Amino acid sequence: MAYNQRDGRSAVFDTEEVSVRANVDYSLSQRQTLYFGVEGRDGDFVSTARPKLSYLDIAEAVVLDDVFTDTPRLSYRFKGYSGIATIGYNFVLGGHAALDLAYRIAYARPHDQPPSVVTTDSIDYVDQQATVSILIRF
């Protein structure tokens, strides 16, 4: 369990959250490990997107993001919850290397949702990632 607080150079990056994390590793053999991890957070998160009334309506803070020059984008700070779950498999290739396969899913949802006069859509974020890595020890 952790509590994080950040003081950025902009109000949108002044964030705080409480998080809980758990990991379980299971050794299938001397060379193979199956692992699972989960993390849940409740607090602030920041997202960058094109200007949208539904985001402006529920954001705690908003600033123009100066990274993007093609189309103006805003950085929004929301209060909400997010979670990440990972399942993976690690296979030792030799004394200094291993093959790692992992699947991860992330979810975030603001506590507040825009009123129905702004939009009937709910705001949430889901993303999935699969990775294949060669891990090398020097």
C-alpha positions in Angstrom: 0.0 0.0 0.0 1.3 3.5 -0.8 0.4 7.1 -0.8 1.9 9.4 -3.5 1.8 13.2 -3.7 3.4 15.2 -6.5 4.0 18.9 -6.7 4.4 19.8 -10.3 5.1 23.1 -12.0 1.5 23.2 -13.1 -1.7 22.7 -11.2 -2.7 19.9 -13.5 0.4 17.9 -12.4 -0.2 18.4 -8.6 -1.5 15.0 -8.0 -2.1 12.6 -5.1 -3.3 9.0 -4.9 -3.5 5.9 -2.7 -2.5 2.7 -4.3 -2.5 -1.0 -3.4 -0.3 -3.5 -5.3 0.1 -7.3 -5.1 2.3 -9.7 -7.0 2.4 -13.5 -7.1 5.2 -15.5 -8.7 4.8 -19.3 -9.2 7.8 -21.4 -10.2 6.7 -24.0 -12.7 10.3 -25.5 -12.7 13.9 -24.3 -12.2 13.7 -22.4 -15.6 10.1 -21.3 -15.8 8.0 -18.8 -13.7 4.4 -17.7 -14.1 3.6 -14.4 -12.5 0.6 -12.2 -11.9 0.3 -8.7 -10.7 -2.5 -6.3 -9.9 -2.5 -2.6 -8.8 -5.4 -0.4 -7.9 -5.2 3.4 -7.4 -7.7 5.9 -6.1 -6.9 9.6 -6.6 -5.7 11.9 -9.4 -4.7 11.0 -12.9 -3.8 13.2 -15.9 -4.8 12.7 -19.5 -4.0 14.7 -22.6 -6.6 15.1 -25.4 -8.2 17.5 -27.8 -10.5 20.1 -26.2 -13.8 18.5 -25.3 -16.7 19.9 -23.2 -17.3 16.6 -21.4 -13.7 16.6 -20.1 -13.7 20.3 -19.2 -16.9 19.8 -17.2 -15.4 17.2 -14.8 -11.7 18.1 -14.8 -10.2 19.3 -11.5 -7.5 21.3 -13.5 -6.8 22.0 -17.2 -3.8 23.5 -19.0 -2.7 23.8 -22.6 -0.2 21.0 -23.3 2.9 22.6 -25.0 4.3 19.3 -26.3 1.9 19.0 -29.2 2.3 21.6 -32.0 0.1 20.1 -34.8 -3.3 20.3 -33.0 -3.8 22.1 -29.7 -4.4 19.6 -26.9 -5.2 20.1 -23.2 -4.0 18.2 -20.2 -6.8 17.4 -17.8 -6.5 16.2 -14.1 -9.3 14.0 -12.9 -10.1 12.3 -9.6 -10.9 8.7 -10.2 -9.7 5.1 -9.9 -7.4 3.1 -12.1 -6.2 -0.4 -12.2 -3.6 -2.5 -14.0 -3.4 -6.3 -14.2 -0.5 -8.3 -15.6 0.0 -11.9 -16.3 3.3 -13.2 -17.6 5.6 -16.1 -18.2 9.4 -16.1 -17.8 11.6 -18.8 -19.3 15.4 -18.9 -18.6 17.4 -19.3 -21.8 20.8 -19.6 -20.2 22.9 -18.3 -17.3 22.5 -14.7 -18.3 19.2 -14.4 -20.4 15.5 -15.1 -20.1 12.5 -14.8 -22.4 9.6 -12.9 -20.9 6.0 -12.9 -22.3 3.5 -10.6 -20.7 -0.1 -9.4 -21.2 -1.3 -6.3 -19.4 -4.6 -4.5 -19.2 -5.2 -1.0 -17.8 -8.4 0.7 -16.8 -9.2 4.2 -15.6 -12.5 6.0 -14.8 -13.1 9.4 -13.3 -15.3 9.5 -10.2 -17.5 12.2 -11.7 -19.1 11.7 -15.1 -20.4 14.6 -17.3 -24.0 15.5 -16.9 -26.4 14.1 -19.6 -26.9 17.5 -21.0 -23.2 17.5 -22.1 -23.0 13.9 -23.3 -24.7 10.5 -22.8 -21.3 8.8 -23.0 -19.4 7.7 -19.9 -15.7 8.6 -19.8 -13.4 5.6 -19.2 -10.1 4.3 -20.6 -9.1 0.7 -21.3 -5.9 -0.4 -23.0 -4.2 -3.7 -23.5 -0.6 -4.5 -24.1 1.3 -7.7 -25.0 5.1 -7.8 -24.8 7.8 -10.2 -25.7 11.2 -9.4 -24.1 14.7 -10.9 -23.9 16.1 -10.1 -20.5 19.8 -10.0 -20.2 21.9 -9.9 -17.1 25.5 -8.5 -17.3 
